[in-house]
Amino acid sequence: MHDVTSLLTAVDQVASRLRALPQSRLRQGAAAEGLALARELTARAQRAEFGAVRYELPDVGEFVVGDQVAVAGIDLAEALRAAPSEEEAARELDEALRLLASAAARI
């Protein structure tokens, strides 16, 4: 089992920030940024778990994008926690943390 605490912490911070934003900020691009992040985290989780992307996370509205980031991040964390390769899990974890930090800076 790989330690994914840093990923879960970063996901929680970004998701909480999105949940707290006013509608005006969400409409000015934060929701789109959050959805793009959630979709990327979902794709990474699917590749880690199934070896391929099976579906794209749908756009279900600006008010749930924080929850989508949270769920996608937790899915990725669980997939990395169970990954057979320590090296691959560490690389994916680093990339996910960079994605989260970059998205957080733009939100």
Secondary structure, DSSP 4 states (H G I P E B T S, - for coil): ----HHHHHHHHHHHHHHHHS-HHHIIIIIHHHHHHHHHHHHHHHHHHHHSS---------GGGHHHHHHHHHHHHHHHHHT-S-HHHHHHHHHHHHHHHHHHHHH-
